[in-house]
Amino acid sequence: MSIKSEVNRLAKLATFAAFIGGMTLAASSASASPTPFTWKPSGSTPPLSTAGSFTADSFTLGDFAHIHISSTGAFTEDGYLSITAFKLGSSFVPTPGLNGSGGATPYQLYFKFSGSGMLGTGLGGPWPGCVGATLCKGSFSSLTYSMYGDVGGLANFGFSGLNPVVSPPGVPVLLATGSLFTGCPGCTNTVSLDFSAGPTHPIPSASVSATFNPALPLQSGFFVAPLITLAIEDAFTNTANVTTISSACVTVADPFCRDVKINNGGGNADFFAVPEPGSLLLLGTGLMGWAGFSRRRRAARS
């Protein structure tokens, strides 16, 4: 999931394209083989860990997010995506220290994101009538995120009421940032809530492209390789057992508002080389995304 910015001139590290969960990428990248990348936790500034470099082509995630939907269908979303493991092909990659694993001092990697948009603009009709049609669709109007490393691996993800929190906050180190990107062929921007499991357990999913700007040159020791543009193919949707919906926000002025909470969803993202100017990162976040469906690719690997 091009960016021709100052960071690219300083160090032409991968800029990515973000694909927030639930749809497949264009055939050109979907048919390609995953491209390995190399990151080095001990090379960041300050060092995240004593761990050396590792090479992978995908990672798995945990998703903690809150979506607020107003009576008009306008929504906001914020949350965290915690990287739980890395894979190379079908095999998990040893990553000493990640999330407290042995062999190196502990550290974590995660994304903090926020976005806004409108539901009820596509198939299923306007909000809230689309709930009865079991599918509400729309798009993002804004999306921003930051990628952090946590020195010591103390960050703990959860909720305070409906709000996603990190407690304790750990020692965050900024690694990269990004935002919504729609000006490219093949860029995607759709979101949906599937109510086929019932009105109390919506299944959120989304597909959206965003830029990825590594914090260079400061973190050039972390983002070791490749010195090419990458994309990530995400195919994610949440499941009913990790989502809840609340109408506690309802007032006379806002009678159809809803709050959706995604508590520890999961997902998988694959990396692919793409030609310039496709400098995009495809992340499977929040709305509505990062929960697990990458069956086609995993089946092909097995």
Contacts in CASP RR format, 6 or more apart in sequence:
PFRMAT RR
TARGET T0000
AUTHOR 0000-0000-0000
METHOD contacts of the structure
MODEL  1
MSIKSEVNRLAKLATFAAFIGGMTLAASSASASPTPFTWKPSGSTPPLST
AGSFTADSFTLGDFAHIHISSTGAFTEDGYLSITAFKLGSSFVPTPGLNG
SGGATPYQLYFKFSGSGMLGTGLGGPWPGCVGATLCKGSFSSLTYSMYGD
VGGLANFGFSGLNPVVSPPGVPVLLATGSLFTGCPGCTNTVSLDFSAGPT
HPIPSASVSATFNPALPLQSGFFVAPLITLAIEDAFTNTANVTTISSACV
TVADPFCRDVKINNGGGNADFFAVPEPGSLLLLGTGLMGWAGFSRRRRAA
RS
1 16 0 8 1.000
1 17 0 8 1.000
1 18 0 8 1.000
1 19 0 8 1.000
1 20 0 8 1.000
1 21 0 8 1.000
1 25 0 8 1.000
1 207 0 8 1.000
1 208 0 8 1.000
1 209 0 8 1.000
1 210 0 8 1.000
1 231 0 8 1.000
1 232 0 8 1.000
1 234 0 8 1.000
1 269 0 8 1.000
1 280 0 8 1.000
1 281 0 8 1.000
1 282 0 8 1.000
1 283 0 8 1.000
1 284 0 8 1.000
2 15 0 8 1.000
2 184 0 8 1.000
2 229 0 8 1.000
2 276 0 8 1.000
2 277 0 8 1.000
2 278 0 8 1.000
2 279 0 8 1.000
2 280 0 8 1.000
3 15 0 8 1.000
3 211 0 8 1.000
3 212 0 8 1.000
3 213 0 8 1.000
3 279 0 8 1.000
3 280 0 8 1.000
4 277 0 8 1.000
4 279 0 8 1.000
5 213 0 8 1.000
7 13 0 8 1.000
7 213 0 8 1.000
7 214 0 8 1.000
7 215 0 8 1.000
7 216 0 8 1.000
8 15 0 8 1.000
8 279 0 8 1.000
10 216 0 8 1.000
10 217 0 8 1.000
11 214 0 8 1.000
11 216 0 8 1.000
11 217 0 8 1.000
11 220 0 8 1.000
12 227 0 8 1.000
13 214 0 8 1.000
13 216 0 8 1.000
13 220 0 8 1.000
13 223 0 8 1.000
13 227 0 8 1.000
14 37 0 8 1.000
14 212 0 8 1.000
14 214 0 8 1.000
14 223 0 8 1.000
14 226 0 8 1.000
14 227 0 8 1.000
14 228 0 8 1.000
14 229 0 8 1.000
14 230 0 8 1.000
15 211 0 8 1.000
15 212 0 8 1.000
15 213 0 8 1.000
15 214 0 8 1.000
15 229 0 8 1.000
15 230 0 8 1.000
15 279 0 8 1.000
15 280 0 8 1.000
15 281 0 8 1.000
16 211 0 8 1.000
16 212 0 8 1.000
16 229 0 8 1.000
16 230 0 8 1.000
16 231 0 8 1.000
16 232 0 8 1.000
16 271 0 8 1.000
16 279 0 8 1.000
16 280 0 8 1.000
16 281 0 8 1.000
16 282 0 8 1.000
17 181 0 8 1.000
17 184 0 8 1.000
17 187 0 8 1.000
17 209 0 8 1.000
17 210 0 8 1.000
17 211 0 8 1.000
17 212 0 8 1.000
17 231 0 8 1.000
17 232 0 8 1.000
17 274 0 8 1.000
17 278 0 8 1.000
17 279 0 8 1.000
17 280 0 8 1.000
17 281 0 8 1.000
17 282 0 8 1.000
18 145 0 8 1.000
18 178 0 8 1.000
18 181 0 8 1.000
18 208 0 8 1.000
18 209 0 8 1.000
18 210 0 8 1.000
18 211 0 8 1.000
18 212 0 8 1.000
18 232 0 8 1.000
18 234 0 8 1.000
18 280 0 8 1.000
18 281 0 8 1.000
18 282 0 8 1.000
18 283 0 8 1.000
18 284 0 8 1.000
18 285 0 8 1.000
19 25 0 8 1.000
19 188 0 8 1.000
19 207 0 8 1.000
19 208 0 8 1.000
19 209 0 8 1.000
19 231 0 8 1.000
19 232 0 8 1.000
19 233 0 8 1.000
19 234 0 8 1.000
19 269 0 8 1.000
19 282 0 8 1.000
19 283 0 8 1.000
19 284 0 8 1.000
20 143 0 8 1.000
20 191 0 8 1.000
20 206 0 8 1.000
20 207 0 8 1.000
20 208 0 8 1.000
20 210 0 8 1.000
20 234 0 8 1.000
20 236 0 8 1.000
20 282 0 8 1.000
20 283 0 8 1.000
20 284 0 8 1.000
20 285 0 8 1.000
20 286 0 8 1.000
20 287 0 8 1.000
20 288 0 8 1.000
20 289 0 8 1.000
20 290 0 8 1.000
21 205 0 8 1.000
21 206 0 8 1.000
21 207 0 8 1.000
21 234 0 8 1.000
21 235 0 8 1.000
21 236 0 8 1.000
21 237 0 8 1.000
21 284 0 8 1.000
21 285 0 8 1.000
21 286 0 8 1.000
21 288 0 8 1.000
21 289 0 8 1.000
21 290 0 8 1.000
22 205 0 8 1.000
22 206 0 8 1.000
22 207 0 8 1.000
22 234 0 8 1.000
22 235 0 8 1.000
22 236 0 8 1.000
22 237 0 8 1.000
22 284 0 8 1.000
22 289 0 8 1.000
22 293 0 8 1.000
23 188 0 8 1.000
23 190 0 8 1.000
23 205 0 8 1.000
23 207 0 8 1.000
23 235 0 8 1.000
24 30 0 8 1.000
24 233 0 8 1.000
24 235 0 8 1.000
24 296 0 8 1.000
25 231 0 8 1.000
25 233 0 8 1.000
25 234 0 8 1.000
25 272 0 8 1.000
25 282 0 8 1.000
26 186 0 8 1.000
28 274 0 8 1.000
29 231 0 8 1.000
29 233 0 8 1.000
29 272 0 8 1.000
29 274 0 8 1.000
30 233 0 8 1.000
32 272 0 8 1.000
32 273 0 8 1.000
33 272 0 8 1.000
34 57 0 8 1.000
34 58 0 8 1.000
34 89 0 8 1.000
34 270 0 8 1.000
34 271 0 8 1.000
34 272 0 8 1.000
35 57 0 8 1.000
35 226 0 8 1.000
35 228 0 8 1.000
35 230 0 8 1.000
35 271 0 8 1.000
35 272 0 8 1.000
35 273 0 8 1.000
36 55 0 8 1.000
36 56 0 8 1.000
36 57 0 8 1.000
36 88 0 8 1.000
36 226 0 8 1.000
36 271 0 8 1.000
37 55 0 8 1.000
37 56 0 8 1.000
37 57 0 8 1.000
37 225 0 8 1.000
37 226 0 8 1.000
37 230 0 8 1.000
37 271 0 8 1.000
38 53 0 8 1.000
38 54 0 8 1.000
38 55 0 8 1.000
38 224 0 8 1.000
38 225 0 8 1.000
38 226 0 8 1.000
39 53 0 8 1.000
39 54 0 8 1.000
39 56 0 8 1.000
39 222 0 8 1.000
39 223 0 8 1.000
39 224 0 8 1.000
40 51 0 8 1.000
40 52 0 8 1.000
40 53 0 8 1.000
40 54 0 8 1.000
40 221 0 8 1.000
40 222 0 8 1.000
40 224 0 8 1.000
41 47 0 8 1.000
41 48 0 8 1.000
41 49 0 8 1.000
41 51 0 8 1.000
41 52 0 8 1.000
41 97 0 8 1.000
41 98 0 8 1.000
41 104 0 8 1.000
41 107 0 8 1.000
41 222 0 8 1.000
42 48 0 8 1.000
42 49 0 8 1.000
42 50 0 8 1.000
42 51 0 8 1.000
42 52 0 8 1.000
42 104 0 8 1.000
43 52 0 8 1.000
43 221 0 8 1.000
43 222 0 8 1.000
44 149 0 8 1.000
44 173 0 8 1.000
44 175 0 8 1.000
44 219 0 8 1.000
44 221 0 8 1.000
44 222 0 8 1.000
45 173 0 8 1.000
45 218 0 8 1.000
45 219 0 8 1.000
45 221 0 8 1.000
45 222 0 8 1.000
46 151 0 8 1.000
46 173 0 8 1.000
47 151 0 8 1.000
48 107 0 8 1.000
48 109 0 8 1.000
48 149 0 8 1.000
48 150 0 8 1.000
48 151 0 8 1.000
48 152 0 8 1.000
48 173 0 8 1.000
48 222 0 8 1.000
49 96 0 8 1.000
49 97 0 8 1.000
49 104 0 8 1.000
49 105 0 8 1.000
49 106 0 8 1.000
49 107 0 8 1.000
49 151 0 8 1.000
49 152 0 8 1.000
50 104 0 8 1.000
50 105 0 8 1.000
51 95 0 8 1.000
51 96 0 8 1.000
51 97 0 8 1.000
51 98 0 8 1.000
51 103 0 8 1.000
51 104 0 8 1.000
51 105 0 8 1.000
51 107 0 8 1.000
52 96 0 8 1.000
52 104 0 8 1.000
53 224 0 8 1.000
54 86 0 8 1.000
54 93 0 8 1.000
54 94 0 8 1.000
54 95 0 8 1.000
55 88 0 8 1.000
55 93 0 8 1.000
56 86 0 8 1.000
56 87 0 8 1.000
56 88 0 8 1.000
56 93 0 8 1.000
57 87 0 8 1.000
57 88 0 8 1.000
57 89 0 8 1.000
57 270 0 8 1.000
57 271 0 8 1.000
58 86 0 8 1.000
58 87 0 8 1.000
58 88 0 8 1.000
58 89 0 8 1.000
58 268 0 8 1.000
58 269 0 8 1.000
58 270 0 8 1.000
58 271 0 8 1.000
59 83 0 8 1.000
59 84 0 8 1.000
59 85 0 8 1.000
59 86 0 8 1.000
59 87 0 8 1.000
59 268 0 8 1.000
59 269 0 8 1.000
60 83 0 8 1.000
60 84 0 8 1.000
60 85 0 8 1.000
60 86 0 8 1.000
60 87 0 8 1.000
60 266 0 8 1.000
60 267 0 8 1.000
60 268 0 8 1.000
61 81 0 8 1.000
61 82 0 8 1.000
61 83 0 8 1.000
61 84 0 8 1.000
61 265 0 8 1.000
61 266 0 8 1.000
61 267 0 8 1.000
61 268 0 8 1.000
61 269 0 8 1.000
61 284 0 8 1.000
61 290 0 8 1.000
62 81 0 8 1.000
62 82 0 8 1.000
62 83 0 8 1.000
62 84 0 8 1.000
62 157 0 8 1.000
62 264 0 8 1.000
62 265 0 8 1.000
62 266 0 8 1.000
62 267 0 8 1.000
62 290 0 8 1.000
63 80 0 8 1.000
63 81 0 8 1.000
63 238 0 8 1.000
63 242 0 8 1.000
63 262 0 8 1.000
63 264 0 8 1.000
63 265 0 8 1.000
63 266 0 8 1.000
63 267 0 8 1.000
63 285 0 8 1.000
63 286 0 8 1.000
63 289 0 8 1.000
63 290 0 8 1.000
63 291 0 8 1.000
64 79 0 8 1.000
64 80 0 8 1.000
64 81 0 8 1.000
64 82 0 8 1.000
64 157 0 8 1.000
64 158 0 8 1.000
64 159 0 8 1.000
64 164 0 8 1.000
64 262 0 8 1.000
64 263 0 8 1.000
64 264 0 8 1.000
64 265 0 8 1.000
65 77 0 8 1.000
65 78 0 8 1.000
65 79 0 8 1.000
65 80 0 8 1.000
65 164 0 8 1.000
65 261 0 8 1.000
65 262 0 8 1.000
65 285 0 8 1.000
65 286 0 8 1.000
65 287 0 8 1.000
65 288 0 8 1.000
65 289 0 8 1.000
66 77 0 8 1.000
66 78 0 8 1.000
66 79 0 8 1.000
66 159 0 8 1.000
66 162 0 8 1.000
66 163 0 8 1.000
66 164 0 8 1.000
66 259 0 8 1.000
66 260 0 8 1.000
66 261 0 8 1.000
66 262 0 8 1.000
67 75 0 8 1.000
67 76 0 8 1.000
67 77 0 8 1.000
67 204 0 8 1.000
67 259 0 8 1.000
67 260 0 8 1.000
67 261 0 8 1.000
67 262 0 8 1.000
67 286 0 8 1.000
67 287 0 8 1.000
67 288 0 8 1.000
68 75 0 8 1.000
68 76 0 8 1.000
68 77 0 8 1.000
68 162 0 8 1.000
68 249 0 8 1.000
68 257 0 8 1.000
68 258 0 8 1.000
68 259 0 8 1.000
68 260 0 8 1.000
69 75 0 8 1.000
69 119 0 8 1.000
69 127 0 8 1.000
69 257 0 8 1.000
69 258 0 8 1.000
69 259 0 8 1.000
69 260 0 8 1.000
70 254 0 8 1.000
70 256 0 8 1.000
70 257 0 8 1.000
71 127 0 8 1.000
71 128 0 8 1.000
71 254 0 8 1.000
71 255 0 8 1.000
71 256 0 8 1.000
71 257 0 8 1.000
72 118 0 8 1.000
72 127 0 8 1.000
73 118 0 8 1.000
73 119 0 8 1.000
73 120 0 8 1.000
73 126 0 8 1.000
73 127 0 8 1.000
73 128 0 8 1.000
74 116 0 8 1.000
74 117 0 8 1.000
74 118 0 8 1.000
74 119 0 8 1.000
75 116 0 8 1.000
75 117 0 8 1.000
75 118 0 8 1.000
75 119 0 8 1.000
75 191 0 8 1.000
75 287 0 8 1.000
76 114 0 8 1.000
76 115 0 8 1.000
76 116 0 8 1.000
76 117 0 8 1.000
77 113 0 8 1.000
77 114 0 8 1.000
77 115 0 8 1.000
77 116 0 8 1.000
77 286 0 8 1.000
77 287 0 8 1.000
77 288 0 8 1.000
78 113 0 8 1.000
78 114 0 8 1.000
78 115 0 8 1.000
78 163 0 8 1.000
78 164 0 8 1.000
79 112 0 8 1.000
79 113 0 8 1.000
79 114 0 8 1.000
79 164 0 8 1.000
79 285 0 8 1.000
79 286 0 8 1.000
80 110 0 8 1.000
80 111 0 8 1.000
80 112 0 8 1.000
80 113 0 8 1.000
80 157 0 8 1.000
80 164 0 8 1.000
80 166 0 8 1.000
81 110 0 8 1.000
81 111 0 8 1.000
81 113 0 8 1.000
81 283 0 8 1.000
81 284 0 8 1.000
81 285 0 8 1.000
81 286 0 8 1.000
81 290 0 8 1.000
82 108 0 8 1.000
82 109 0 8 1.000
82 110 0 8 1.000
82 155 0 8 1.000
82 157 0 8 1.000
83 98 0 8 1.000
83 108 0 8 1.000
83 109 0 8 1.000
83 110 0 8 1.000
84 99 0 8 1.000
84 266 0 8 1.000
85 92 0 8 1.000
85 93 0 8 1.000
85 95 0 8 1.000
85 98 0 8 1.000
86 92 0 8 1.000
86 93 0 8 1.000
86 95 0 8 1.000
86 98 0 8 1.000
87 93 0 8 1.000
87 268 0 8 1.000
89 301 0 8 1.000
90 298 0 8 1.000
90 301 0 8 1.000
90 302 0 8 1.000
95 101 0 8 1.000
96 102 0 8 1.000
96 103 0 8 1.000
96 104 0 8 1.000
97 103 0 8 1.000
97 104 0 8 1.000
97 105 0 8 1.000
97 106 0 8 1.000
97 107 0 8 1.000
98 106 0 8 1.000
98 107 0 8 1.000
98 108 0 8 1.000
98 109 0 8 1.000
99 106 0 8 1.000
99 108 0 8 1.000
99 153 0 8 1.000
100 106 0 8 1.000
100 107 0 8 1.000
100 153 0 8 1.000
105 152 0 8 1.000
106 152 0 8 1.000
106 153 0 8 1.000
106 154 0 8 1.000
107 149 0 8 1.000
107 150 0 8 1.000
107 151 0 8 1.000
107 152 0 8 1.000
107 153 0 8 1.000
108 149 0 8 1.000
108 150 0 8 1.000
108 152 0 8 1.000
108 153 0 8 1.000
108 155 0 8 1.000
109 147 0 8 1.000
109 148 0 8 1.000
109 149 0 8 1.000
109 150 0 8 1.000
109 175 0 8 1.000
110 147 0 8 1.000
110 148 0 8 1.000
110 149 0 8 1.000
110 150 0 8 1.000
110 155 0 8 1.000
110 157 0 8 1.000
110 166 0 8 1.000
111 145 0 8 1.000
111 146 0 8 1.000
111 147 0 8 1.000
111 148 0 8 1.000
111 283 0 8 1.000
111 285 0 8 1.000
112 145 0 8 1.000
112 146 0 8 1.000
112 148 0 8 1.000
113 143 0 8 1.000
113 144 0 8 1.000
113 145 0 8 1.000
113 146 0 8 1.000
113 283 0 8 1.000
113 285 0 8 1.000
113 286 0 8 1.000
114 143 0 8 1.000
114 144 0 8 1.000
114 145 0 8 1.000
115 140 0 8 1.000
115 142 0 8 1.000
115 143 0 8 1.000
115 144 0 8 1.000
115 180 0 8 1.000
115 287 0 8 1.000
116 140 0 8 1.000
116 141 0 8 1.000
116 142 0 8 1.000
117 138 0 8 1.000
117 139 0 8 1.000
117 140 0 8 1.000
117 141 0 8 1.000
117 142 0 8 1.000
117 191 0 8 1.000
118 138 0 8 1.000
118 139 0 8 1.000
118 141 0 8 1.000
119 127 0 8 1.000
119 130 0 8 1.000
119 136 0 8 1.000
119 137 0 8 1.000
119 138 0 8 1.000
119 191 0 8 1.000
119 193 0 8 1.000
120 126 0 8 1.000
120 127 0 8 1.000
120 130 0 8 1.000
120 136 0 8 1.000
120 137 0 8 1.000
120 138 0 8 1.000
121 137 0 8 1.000
121 138 0 8 1.000
121 139 0 8 1.000
122 137 0 8 1.000
122 138 0 8 1.000
123 135 0 8 1.000
123 137 0 8 1.000
124 130 0 8 1.000
124 133 0 8 1.000
124 135 0 8 1.000
124 136 0 8 1.000
124 137 0 8 1.000
125 133 0 8 1.000
125 136 0 8 1.000
127 136 0 8 1.000
127 256 0 8 1.000
128 256 0 8 1.000
128 258 0 8 1.000
130 136 0 8 1.000
130 137 0 8 1.000
131 193 0 8 1.000
131 195 0 8 1.000
131 199 0 8 1.000
132 195 0 8 1.000
132 199 0 8 1.000
134 194 0 8 1.000
134 195 0 8 1.000
134 196 0 8 1.000
134 198 0 8 1.000
135 192 0 8 1.000
135 193 0 8 1.000
135 194 0 8 1.000
135 195 0 8 1.000
135 196 0 8 1.000
136 192 0 8 1.000
136 193 0 8 1.000
136 195 0 8 1.000
137 190 0 8 1.000
137 191 0 8 1.000
137 192 0 8 1.000
138 190 0 8 1.000
138 191 0 8 1.000
138 192 0 8 1.000
139 189 0 8 1.000
139 190 0 8 1.000
139 191 0 8 1.000
139 208 0 8 1.000
140 180 0 8 1.000
140 189 0 8 1.000
140 191 0 8 1.000
140 206 0 8 1.000
140 208 0 8 1.000
140 287 0 8 1.000
141 180 0 8 1.000
142 179 0 8 1.000
142 180 0 8 1.000
143 179 0 8 1.000
143 180 0 8 1.000
143 208 0 8 1.000
143 210 0 8 1.000
144 177 0 8 1.000
144 178 0 8 1.000
144 179 0 8 1.000
144 180 0 8 1.000
145 177 0 8 1.000
145 178 0 8 1.000
145 179 0 8 1.000
145 210 0 8 1.000
145 283 0 8 1.000
145 285 0 8 1.000
146 174 0 8 1.000
146 176 0 8 1.000
146 177 0 8 1.000
146 178 0 8 1.000
147 174 0 8 1.000
147 175 0 8 1.000
147 176 0 8 1.000
147 177 0 8 1.000
148 172 0 8 1.000
148 173 0 8 1.000
148 174 0 8 1.000
148 175 0 8 1.000
149 172 0 8 1.000
149 173 0 8 1.000
149 175 0 8 1.000
150 170 0 8 1.000
150 171 0 8 1.000
150 172 0 8 1.000
150 173 0 8 1.000
151 170 0 8 1.000
151 171 0 8 1.000
151 173 0 8 1.000
152 170 0 8 1.000
152 171 0 8 1.000
153 170 0 8 1.000
154 168 0 8 1.000
154 170 0 8 1.000
154 171 0 8 1.000
155 166 0 8 1.000
155 168 0 8 1.000
155 169 0 8 1.000
155 170 0 8 1.000
155 172 0 8 1.000
156 166 0 8 1.000
156 167 0 8 1.000
156 168 0 8 1.000
157 164 0 8 1.000
157 165 0 8 1.000
157 166 0 8 1.000
157 264 0 8 1.000
158 164 0 8 1.000
158 165 0 8 1.000
158 166 0 8 1.000
158 167 0 8 1.000
158 263 0 8 1.000
159 165 0 8 1.000
159 261 0 8 1.000
159 263 0 8 1.000
160 167 0 8 1.000
162 246 0 8 1.000
162 259 0 8 1.000
162 261 0 8 1.000
174 215 0 8 1.000
174 219 0 8 1.000
175 214 0 8 1.000
175 215 0 8 1.000
175 219 0 8 1.000
175 222 0 8 1.000
175 223 0 8 1.000
176 212 0 8 1.000
176 213 0 8 1.000
176 214 0 8 1.000
176 215 0 8 1.000
176 219 0 8 1.000
176 223 0 8 1.000
177 213 0 8 1.000
177 215 0 8 1.000
178 210 0 8 1.000
178 211 0 8 1.000
178 212 0 8 1.000
178 213 0 8 1.000
178 281 0 8 1.000
179 210 0 8 1.000
179 211 0 8 1.000
180 189 0 8 1.000
180 208 0 8 1.000
180 209 0 8 1.000
180 210 0 8 1.000
181 187 0 8 1.000
181 209 0 8 1.000
181 210 0 8 1.000
181 211 0 8 1.000
181 280 0 8 1.000
182 189 0 8 1.000
182 209 0 8 1.000
184 209 0 8 1.000
184 277 0 8 1.000
184 278 0 8 1.000
184 280 0 8 1.000
186 209 0 8 1.000
187 209 0 8 1.000
187 280 0 8 1.000
188 207 0 8 1.000
188 208 0 8 1.000
188 209 0 8 1.000
189 207 0 8 1.000
189 208 0 8 1.000
189 209 0 8 1.000
190 206 0 8 1.000
190 207 0 8 1.000
190 208 0 8 1.000
191 204 0 8 1.000
191 205 0 8 1.000
191 206 0 8 1.000
191 207 0 8 1.000
191 208 0 8 1.000
191 287 0 8 1.000
191 288 0 8 1.000
192 204 0 8 1.000
192 205 0 8 1.000
192 206 0 8 1.000
192 288 0 8 1.000
193 202 0 8 1.000
193 203 0 8 1.000
193 204 0 8 1.000
193 260 0 8 1.000
193 288 0 8 1.000
194 202 0 8 1.000
194 203 0 8 1.000
194 204 0 8 1.000
194 205 0 8 1.000
194 237 0 8 1.000
195 202 0 8 1.000
195 203 0 8 1.000
196 203 0 8 1.000
197 203 0 8 1.000
197 240 0 8 1.000
198 240 0 8 1.000
199 245 0 8 1.000
200 244 0 8 1.000
200 245 0 8 1.000
201 240 0 8 1.000
201 241 0 8 1.000
201 243 0 8 1.000
201 244 0 8 1.000
201 245 0 8 1.000
202 240 0 8 1.000
202 243 0 8 1.000
202 245 0 8 1.000
202 260 0 8 1.000
203 237 0 8 1.000
203 238 0 8 1.000
203 239 0 8 1.000
203 240 0 8 1.000
203 243 0 8 1.000
204 237 0 8 1.000
204 238 0 8 1.000
204 243 0 8 1.000
204 260 0 8 1.000
204 262 0 8 1.000
204 286 0 8 1.000
204 287 0 8 1.000
204 288 0 8 1.000
204 289 0 8 1.000
205 236 0 8 1.000
205 237 0 8 1.000
205 238 0 8 1.000
205 287 0 8 1.000
205 288 0 8 1.000
205 289 0 8 1.000
206 284 0 8 1.000
206 285 0 8 1.000
206 286 0 8 1.000
206 287 0 8 1.000
206 288 0 8 1.000
206 289 0 8 1.000
207 234 0 8 1.000
209 280 0 8 1.000
209 282 0 8 1.000
210 280 0 8 1.000
210 281 0 8 1.000
210 282 0 8 1.000
210 283 0 8 1.000
211 279 0 8 1.000
211 280 0 8 1.000
211 281 0 8 1.000
212 279 0 8 1.000
212 280 0 8 1.000
212 281 0 8 1.000
214 220 0 8 1.000
214 223 0 8 1.000
216 223 0 8 1.000
226 273 0 8 1.000
228 273 0 8 1.000
229 273 0 8 1.000
229 274 0 8 1.000
229 275 0 8 1.000
229 276 0 8 1.000
229 278 0 8 1.000
229 279 0 8 1.000
230 271 0 8 1.000
230 272 0 8 1.000
230 273 0 8 1.000
230 274 0 8 1.000
230 281 0 8 1.000
231 271 0 8 1.000
231 272 0 8 1.000
231 273 0 8 1.000
231 274 0 8 1.000
231 278 0 8 1.000
231 280 0 8 1.000
231 281 0 8 1.000
231 282 0 8 1.000
232 269 0 8 1.000
232 270 0 8 1.000
232 271 0 8 1.000
232 272 0 8 1.000
232 281 0 8 1.000
232 282 0 8 1.000
232 283 0 8 1.000
233 269 0 8 1.000
233 270 0 8 1.000
233 271 0 8 1.000
233 272 0 8 1.000
233 282 0 8 1.000
233 297 0 8 1.000
234 267 0 8 1.000
234 268 0 8 1.000
234 269 0 8 1.000
234 270 0 8 1.000
234 282 0 8 1.000
234 283 0 8 1.000
234 284 0 8 1.000
234 294 0 8 1.000
235 268 0 8 1.000
235 292 0 8 1.000
235 293 0 8 1.000
235 294 0 8 1.000
235 295 0 8 1.000
235 296 0 8 1.000
235 297 0 8 1.000
236 266 0 8 1.000
236 267 0 8 1.000
236 268 0 8 1.000
236 284 0 8 1.000
236 289 0 8 1.000
236 290 0 8 1.000
236 291 0 8 1.000
236 292 0 8 1.000
236 293 0 8 1.000
236 294 0 8 1.000
237 289 0 8 1.000
237 291 0 8 1.000
237 292 0 8 1.000
237 293 0 8 1.000
238 262 0 8 1.000
238 265 0 8 1.000
238 266 0 8 1.000
238 288 0 8 1.000
238 289 0 8 1.000
238 290 0 8 1.000
238 291 0 8 1.000
238 292 0 8 1.000
239 265 0 8 1.000
239 291 0 8 1.000
239 292 0 8 1.000
242 262 0 8 1.000
242 263 0 8 1.000
242 264 0 8 1.000
242 265 0 8 1.000
242 266 0 8 1.000
242 291 0 8 1.000
243 260 0 8 1.000
243 261 0 8 1.000
243 262 0 8 1.000
243 263 0 8 1.000
244 260 0 8 1.000
244 261 0 8 1.000
244 263 0 8 1.000
245 258 0 8 1.000
245 259 0 8 1.000
245 260 0 8 1.000
245 261 0 8 1.000
246 258 0 8 1.000
246 259 0 8 1.000
246 260 0 8 1.000
246 261 0 8 1.000
247 257 0 8 1.000
247 258 0 8 1.000
247 259 0 8 1.000
248 259 0 8 1.000
249 257 0 8 1.000
249 258 0 8 1.000
249 259 0 8 1.000
250 256 0 8 1.000
250 257 0 8 1.000
251 257 0 8 1.000
262 286 0 8 1.000
262 288 0 8 1.000
262 289 0 8 1.000
262 291 0 8 1.000
265 290 0 8 1.000
265 291 0 8 1.000
265 292 0 8 1.000
266 290 0 8 1.000
266 291 0 8 1.000
266 292 0 8 1.000
267 284 0 8 1.000
267 289 0 8 1.000
267 290 0 8 1.000
267 291 0 8 1.000
267 292 0 8 1.000
267 293 0 8 1.000
267 294 0 8 1.000
268 292 0 8 1.000
268 294 0 8 1.000
268 297 0 8 1.000
268 298 0 8 1.000
269 282 0 8 1.000
269 283 0 8 1.000
269 284 0 8 1.000
270 294 0 8 1.000
270 297 0 8 1.000
274 280 0 8 1.000
284 290 0 8 1.000
END
